[in-house]
Amino acid sequence: RLPTSFVKGHIEQKPQIIRLEVGNRSWQVQFLDCNTGHFLCGGYFKFLRENSLGRGDVCIYELNDKNSRTEIVLKVSIFRCNHRQV
């Protein structure tokens, strides 16, 4: 789920593709704007799995670049929970 304050200021509230970047790797995920919030899906579980993300880990999303009207790029910084092993 993405915070409404971030979405309203930076992302057009319509279904679209967002590219997530970690280092030199990237994943395309679907952004959905629903009545209950703003979500990343459609590719997001692959992003989670390939980055070995688990409970307690924190992702910081930074708007990196708007390549076109159809693609938004978010640079992702990952902070691992100290209570688990990868």
Sequence and secondary structure as in RCSB ss.txt:
>XXXX:A:sequence
RLPTSFVKGHIEQKPQIIRLEVGNRSWQVQFLDCNTGHFLCGGYFKFLRENSLGRGDVCIYELNDKNSRTEIVLK
VSIFRCNHRQV
>XXXX:A:secstr
 B HHHHHHHS SSSEEEEEEETTEEEEEEEEEETTEEEEESSHHHHHHHTT  TT EEEEEEEEE SSSEEEEE
EEEE  TTS  
